[in-house]
């Protein structure tokens, strides 16, 4: 039962693709192609990420993570989470294994959420493109609204999940 639950989303997507192919052939072909393209993209990104996460697990001592982004890191931990995430490359789903590894090493839950929120919304290359097409005032306003929201979300999630939130997240894996 646990295996079925673990792969439920994959099975649902496959079932919808088959349904669409059967009842709406043109849309079904597009849906299947899109699903296979996304799967191919994930298979290209995830193996190197897992290698990097493994290296993080082996090479970076727990004390360094705890000191810099752990429960007692304060504003420094928030700043480091934001800075590291803005320099990250790749789609958001690559950030989840990295955040999980950081939590395992003693990262504060709020900082892991801030890391993921920043990864999703404020990457340096994305910001440069935004400035080019939308203008500097727009980008600065978006940053001024996004950063407090990301930081607030991190602390709010930590408050909702309580002091054992990171352990609860780890146990669900």
C-alpha positions in Angstrom: 0.0 0.0 0.0 2.9 2.4 0.8 4.4 1.8 -2.7 1.0 2.6 -4.3 0.7 5.8 -2.3 4.3 6.7 -3.1 3.7 6.5 -6.9 0.0 7.7 -6.9 0.8 10.9 -8.7 2.8 9.1 -11.4 0.0 6.6 -11.9 -2.6 9.4 -12.0 -0.7 11.2 -14.8 -0.3 8.0 -16.7 -4.0 7.2 -16.4 -5.0 10.7 -17.5 -2.6 10.5 -20.5 -4.2 7.1 -21.5 -7.7 8.5 -21.0 -6.9 11.5 -23.2 -5.3 9.4 -25.8 -8.3 7.0 -25.9 -11.1 9.6 -25.9 -9.3 12.7 -27.4 -6.5 11.4 -29.6 -5.1 14.8 -30.6 -5.0 16.1 -27.1 -3.7 12.7 -25.8 -0.7 12.8 -28.1 0.2 16.3 -26.8 -0.3 15.3 -23.2 1.8 12.1 -23.6 4.6 14.1 -25.4 4.5 16.7 -22.6 4.7 14.1 -19.9 7.6 12.3 -21.6 9.5 15.6 -22.2 9.1 16.5 -18.5 10.2 13.0 -17.4 13.2 13.2 -19.7 14.2 16.6 -18.3 13.9 15.2 -14.8 16.1 12.2 -15.6 18.8 14.6 -17.0 18.8 16.9 -13.9 18.3 14.5 -11.0 21.3 12.1 -11.2 23.9 14.9 -11.0 21.8 16.5 -8.2 21.8 13.3 -6.2 25.5 13.1 -6.6 25.9 16.6 -5.4 23.6 15.9 -2.4 25.6 12.8 -1.6 28.8 14.9 -1.7 27.1 17.5 0.6 26.2 14.7 3.0 29.7 13.3 3.1 31.9 16.4 2.8 30.0 19.1 4.8 30.1 18.5 8.5 26.9 18.9 10.4 28.5 21.6 12.6 29.0 23.9 9.6 25.4 23.6 8.5 24.1 24.1 12.1 26.3 27.1 12.7 25.4 28.8 9.4 21.8 27.9 8.8 20.8 26.0 12.0 18.4 27.0 14.8 20.7 29.6 16.3 21.9 31.2 13.0 19.4 34.1 13.1 19.7 36.7 10.4 22.9 35.2 9.1 21.0 32.0 8.3 18.3 33.8 6.5 20.8 35.8 4.5 22.8 32.7 3.6 19.7 30.8 2.6 18.7 33.6 0.3 22.2 34.1 -1.2 22.8 30.4 -1.9 19.4 30.0 -3.5 19.8 33.1 -5.8 23.0 31.6 -7.2 21.4 28.1 -7.7 20.8 26.7 -11.2 18.1 24.4 -12.4 14.4 24.0 -11.9 12.7 24.1 -8.5 12.4 20.3 -8.2 16.2 20.2 -8.0 16.1 22.3 -4.8 14.0 19.8 -2.9 16.7 17.1 -2.5 19.2 19.9 -1.5 16.8 21.3 1.1 16.2 17.8 2.5 19.9 17.2 2.8 20.3 20.5 4.6 17.4 19.6 7.0 19.2 16.3 7.7 22.4 18.2 8.5 20.6 20.4 11.0 19.3 23.3 9.0 16.5 25.2 10.6 13.1 24.5 8.9 12.5 28.2 8.3 15.8 28.6 6.5 15.1 25.5 4.3 11.7 27.0 3.4 13.3 30.4 2.7 15.9 28.6 0.5 13.2 26.9 -1.5 11.1 30.0 -1.8 14.1 32.0 -3.0 15.1 29.3 -5.4 11.6 29.5 -6.9 11.4 33.3 -7.2 14.7 35.1 -7.1 17.5 33.6 -9.2 20.2 36.0 -10.5 19.8 35.0 -14.2 16.0 35.3 -13.9 16.4 38.7 -12.2 18.7 39.9 -15.0 16.1 38.9 -17.6 13.3 40.5 -15.6 15.2 43.8 -15.4 15.9 43.7 -19.1 12.2 43.1 -20.1 10.2 44.6 -17.2 12.6 47.4 -16.0 14.5 48.0 -12.8 11.6 49.7 -10.9 9.4 46.7 -11.5 12.1 44.2 -10.4 12.9 46.2 -7.3 9.2 46.4 -6.3 8.8 42.6 -6.9 11.9 41.9 -4.8 10.6 44.3 -2.1 7.3 42.3 -2.0 8.7 38.8 -2.6 11.6 38.7 0.0 9.4 39.5 3.0 6.8 37.1 1.8 9.4 34.3 1.4 10.9 35.0 4.8 7.5 35.2 6.5 6.4 32.0 4.9 9.5 30.2 6.3 8.8 31.4 9.8 5.1 30.8 9.6 5.6 27.2 8.4 8.1 26.6 11.2 5.6 28.1 13.7 2.7 25.9 12.4 4.8 22.7 12.4 6.3 23.5 15.7 9.8 22.8 17.0 9.9 19.3 15.7 8.8 20.4 12.2 12.1 19.5 10.5 12.1 16.0 12.0 8.5 15.5 10.9 9.5 16.5 7.4 12.4 14.1 7.5 10.3 11.2 8.7 7.8 11.6 5.8 10.6 10.9 3.3 
